[in-house]
Amino acid sequence: MGNLLRKTYAKIDTGAIENNVRAIRAHIGERSEVMAVVKADAYGHGAVKVARAALS
């Protein structure tokens, strides 16, 4: 039986995160705030990078 494991990676599109937050803000209005929850180091993708994208 061969090696069933293979290298995998995930590409995080911070631009998509930024666009999603903009869309949410447009939907909820100016008087509401958005709070992003970044769990478990963004599941290994870098909490700081993901959080900054959500805040921009």
C-alpha positions as a Markdown table, in Angstrom:
| # | Residue | x | y | z |
|---|---|---|---|---|
| 1 | Met | 0.0 | 0.0 | 0.0 |
| 2 | Gly | 1.5 | 3.3 | -1.0 |
| 3 | Asn | 1.7 | 6.5 | 1.0 |
| 4 | Leu | -1.9 | 7.9 | 1.2 |
| 5 | Leu | -0.8 | 11.2 | 2.7 |
| 6 | Arg | -0.1 | 14.1 | 0.4 |
| 7 | Lys | 1.0 | 17.7 | 1.0 |
| 8 | Thr | -1.9 | 20.1 | 1.1 |
| 9 | Tyr | -2.1 | 23.9 | 1.4 |
| 10 | Ala | -4.8 | 26.5 | 1.6 |
| 11 | Lys | -4.5 | 29.9 | -0.1 |
| 12 | Ile | -6.2 | 32.6 | 2.0 |
| 13 | Asp | -7.6 | 35.4 | -0.1 |
| 14 | Thr | -7.5 | 38.4 | 2.2 |
| 15 | Gly | -9.1 | 40.5 | -0.5 |
| 16 | Ala | -12.1 | 38.3 | -0.3 |
| 17 | Ile | -12.2 | 38.7 | 3.5 |
| 18 | Glu | -12.1 | 42.5 | 3.1 |
| 19 | Asn | -14.9 | 42.4 | 0.5 |
| 20 | Asn | -17.1 | 40.2 | 2.7 |
| 21 | Val | -16.7 | 42.6 | 5.6 |
| 22 | Arg | -17.6 | 45.5 | 3.3 |
| 23 | Ala | -20.7 | 43.7 | 2.1 |
| 24 | Ile | -21.8 | 43.0 | 5.7 |
| 25 | Arg | -21.2 | 46.6 | 6.7 |
| 26 | Ala | -23.3 | 47.8 | 3.7 |
| 27 | His | -26.1 | 45.5 | 4.7 |
| 28 | Ile | -26.2 | 46.3 | 8.4 |
| 29 | Gly | -25.8 | 50.1 | 8.1 |
| 30 | Glu | -23.5 | 52.7 | 9.6 |
| 31 | Arg | -24.8 | 52.6 | 13.2 |
| 32 | Ser | -23.9 | 49.0 | 13.7 |
| 33 | Glu | -20.4 | 47.6 | 14.3 |
| 34 | Val | -18.8 | 44.4 | 13.0 |
| 35 | Met | -16.8 | 42.1 | 15.3 |
| 36 | Ala | -14.6 | 39.5 | 13.6 |
| 37 | Val | -13.9 | 36.3 | 15.6 |
| 38 | Val | -10.6 | 34.7 | 14.5 |
| 39 | Lys | -10.3 | 31.3 | 16.1 |
| 40 | Ala | -7.4 | 28.9 | 16.6 |
| 41 | Asp | -4.8 | 31.1 | 14.8 |
| 42 | Ala | -7.3 | 31.3 | 11.9 |
| 43 | Tyr | -7.1 | 27.5 | 11.8 |
| 44 | Gly | -3.3 | 27.7 | 11.2 |
| 45 | His | -3.4 | 30.4 | 8.6 |
| 46 | Gly | -2.2 | 33.3 | 10.7 |
| 47 | Ala | -4.6 | 35.1 | 13.1 |
| 48 | Val | -2.9 | 38.5 | 12.7 |
| 49 | Lys | -3.1 | 38.5 | 8.9 |
| 50 | Val | -6.7 | 37.3 | 8.8 |
| 51 | Ala | -7.7 | 39.8 | 11.6 |
| 52 | Arg | -6.1 | 42.7 | 9.8 |
| 53 | Ala | -7.9 | 41.9 | 6.6 |
| 54 | Ala | -11.2 | 41.8 | 8.5 |
| 55 | Leu | -10.5 | 45.2 | 10.1 |
| 56 | Ser | -9.4 | 47.0 | 7.0 |
